[in-house]
Amino acid sequence: MSSAAGNPMEDRGPQVNQGADRLDLGEDPSPEELEADIARTRRELGETVEALSEKLDPKVQADRQLEHLKERAREQVGHAREQVDHARESAQSTLTHAKHVVADSDSSAPGLIAAATGAALFAAIGLLIIRRR
């Protein structure tokens, strides 16, 4: 039989009482030492139960997941903004280049219109893609 199907307590190995070394087992502890050990054990047990309760609390888990999703959304928004900025810069560069080509040469107006339309179309498609994400 595999260890995964066995008793979970068997999978942990030998259990050691971590508080056993606090008292000298060779001598009988005084009542004060016993009371102090009991108080310490209760405090540690309370802390352990509190930590487990928080870890298993559905509201805490939901809050952690919500924070994780918010962070991912912020990252995606930042990435989308970078892409929009890049598309805008590219469109502006294309339009600036088209203006210079027209000003510097006797090229035909249809070529300029096609270049400007292409740049505007590229920018618009980039915005649509980013908004759908």
Backbone torsions as a table, in degrees:
resi	resn	phi	psi	omega
1	MET	NA	135.7	-178.2
2	SER	-75.1	158.0	-178.8
3	SER	-69.3	-24.6	179.3
4	ALA	-67.7	-30.0	-178.7
5	ALA	-90.1	-9.1	-176.8
6	GLY	-79.7	-172.5	178.3
7	ASN	-68.1	129.5	-178.8
8	PRO	-59.5	-28.5	179.9
9	MET	-68.7	-28.1	178.8
10	GLU	-70.8	-28.5	-176.2
11	ASP	-74.6	-15.9	-175.3
12	ARG	-84.4	-13.3	-176.4
13	GLY	84.7	-169.4	-177.5
14	PRO	-65.9	137.4	179.0
15	GLN	-91.3	132.5	-178.3
16	VAL	-121.5	132.7	175.1
17	ASN	-77.1	105.0	-174.9
18	GLN	-66.8	-22.0	179.5
19	GLY	-85.2	-6.9	-176.2
20	ALA	-63.8	-29.3	-178.7
21	ASP	-78.7	-5.1	-178.7
22	ARG	-77.6	-28.8	179.1
23	LEU	-108.1	142.0	177.3
24	ASP	-77.0	111.7	-175.1
25	LEU	-75.0	-11.6	179.1
26	GLY	-75.2	-23.5	-178.5
27	GLU	-120.0	156.5	174.7
28	ASP	-75.2	126.9	179.9
29	PRO	-70.8	151.0	177.7
30	SER	-74.4	160.8	177.6
31	PRO	-57.9	-35.3	179.3
32	GLU	-65.6	-40.5	178.8
33	GLU	-65.5	-40.8	177.5
34	LEU	-63.2	-45.1	179.7
35	GLU	-62.8	-41.5	178.6
36	ALA	-64.3	-41.4	179.2
37	ASP	-65.8	-41.4	178.1
38	ILE	-63.3	-44.0	179.6
39	ALA	-62.8	-42.7	179.1
40	ARG	-63.6	-43.2	179.8
41	THR	-63.9	-42.7	177.9
42	ARG	-61.3	-44.2	179.7
43	ARG	-61.5	-46.5	179.7
44	GLU	-63.8	-40.5	178.7
45	LEU	-64.7	-40.8	177.7
46	GLY	-62.2	-41.6	178.0
47	GLU	-64.6	-40.0	179.4
48	THR	-65.2	-45.5	179.1
49	VAL	-63.0	-40.8	178.6
50	GLU	-63.0	-43.5	179.1
51	ALA	-64.0	-42.4	178.4
52	LEU	-65.9	-40.9	179.3
53	SER	-61.1	-43.6	179.6
54	GLU	-65.4	-41.5	-178.0
55	LYS	-65.7	-33.5	-176.5
56	LEU	-97.4	-2.5	-178.4
57	ASP	-69.3	121.7	-179.2
58	PRO	-60.0	-36.3	179.9
59	LYS	-65.4	-42.8	178.2
60	VAL	-64.0	-42.8	178.2
61	GLN	-62.3	-42.2	179.1
62	ALA	-64.6	-40.7	178.3
63	ASP	-63.2	-41.8	178.1
64	ARG	-63.8	-42.9	179.8
65	GLN	-65.2	-39.7	178.7
66	LEU	-62.4	-43.8	177.7
67	GLU	-62.5	-40.1	178.0
68	HIS	-62.5	-44.6	-179.8
69	LEU	-66.5	-37.8	177.4
70	LYS	-62.2	-42.8	180.0
71	GLU	-63.6	-42.3	177.9
72	ARG	-63.1	-40.0	179.2
73	ALA	-64.1	-41.2	178.1
74	ARG	-61.5	-41.8	178.8
75	GLU	-63.2	-42.6	-179.0
76	GLN	-67.8	-37.4	177.0
77	VAL	-64.4	-42.6	177.8
78	GLY	-61.6	-42.6	178.4
79	HIS	-64.1	-42.4	179.1
80	ALA	-63.3	-39.8	178.5
81	ARG	-63.7	-39.6	177.2
82	GLU	-61.9	-41.3	179.6
83	GLN	-66.5	-39.2	177.6
84	VAL	-64.0	-44.2	178.2
85	ASP	-60.1	-42.5	178.9
86	HIS	-63.6	-43.9	179.6
87	ALA	-63.7	-40.6	179.3
88	ARG	-64.5	-44.5	179.0
89	GLU	-62.6	-39.6	179.4
90	SER	-65.2	-43.3	179.2
91	ALA	-64.8	-41.4	178.7
92	GLN	-63.9	-40.9	178.8
93	SER	-63.2	-43.0	179.7
94	THR	-64.3	-43.0	179.3
95	LEU	-66.0	-41.1	178.0
96	THR	-62.0	-44.1	178.4
97	HIS	-62.2	-42.3	-179.9
98	ALA	-63.8	-38.5	178.1
99	LYS	-63.2	-43.2	179.3
100	HIS	-65.3	-38.6	179.9
101	VAL	-63.2	-43.2	-179.7
102	VAL	-67.9	-41.9	-177.8
103	ALA	-69.0	-33.8	-175.3
104	ASP	-89.0	-14.4	-175.5
105	SER	-137.9	174.0	178.3
106	ASP	-97.0	33.7	-178.4
107	SER	-66.6	161.2	-177.1
108	SER	-78.9	152.5	-179.9
109	ALA	-64.7	-33.6	-180.0
110	PRO	-60.3	-34.8	177.8
111	GLY	-64.7	-40.9	178.3
112	LEU	-65.9	-44.1	-179.9
113	ILE	-62.1	-41.0	179.4
114	ALA	-64.4	-42.0	-179.9
115	ALA	-65.8	-44.7	179.5
116	ALA	-65.1	-41.1	178.8
117	THR	-64.3	-41.9	178.3
118	GLY	-61.5	-43.8	179.6
119	ALA	-64.3	-43.3	179.6
120	ALA	-65.6	-40.9	179.3
121	LEU	-64.3	-42.1	177.9
122	PHE	-59.5	-45.7	-180.0
123	ALA	-64.8	-41.6	-179.1
124	ALA	-65.9	-42.1	178.8
125	ILE	-64.6	-40.9	177.5
126	GLY	-59.8	-43.0	178.9
127	LEU	-64.5	-42.4	179.9
128	LEU	-63.6	-41.6	179.9
129	ILE	-63.6	-42.6	-177.6
130	ILE	-67.9	-40.0	-178.9
131	ARG	-68.3	-26.8	179.8
132	ARG	-78.8	-14.2	-179.1
133	ARG	-74.5	NA	NA
